[in-house]
Amino acid sequence: MIDATASPAQDTEKMEKVEIYTWESCPFCLRAKKLLKSKGVNFTEYKIDGDETERDRMAQRAGGKRTVPQIFIDDIHIGGCDDLYALEKEGRLEALLGKN
């Protein structure tokens, strides 16, 4: 199931396309989405609860990783929730999002 979740942009700069594969009750998914929303990021969410076909598609895009969330910025796989927060901590997330 695809759910386009839009948050109002905080600026008018071009932002990259962000996609996130999630399960509805996954705490790591909720945490990753919270960070993206706090950045004013518009993202496309693929809710794959129980959908093995979509999970296989996600795993193919994510180099075999089957855990959620799996996050892509401008069609580049960046990993999961911990990877997203690591990019934020390193000060690299803003640039990947096209926000600076």
Number of C-alpha atoms within 10 A of each C-alpha: 12 11 11 12 14 13 14 10 14 11 9 7 11 11 20 18 17 20 22 25 24 25 19 12 9 12 14 16 20 16 16 22 21 12 15 19 17 11 17 17 22 19 22 17 21 22 19 20 16 9 11 10 10 16 21 15 12 23 16 12 15 19 10 11 16 14 15 23 29 25 27 22 19 15 12 14 16 16 19 22 22 13 14 20 17 13 16 14 10 8 11 13 19 13 13 18 19 14 17 10
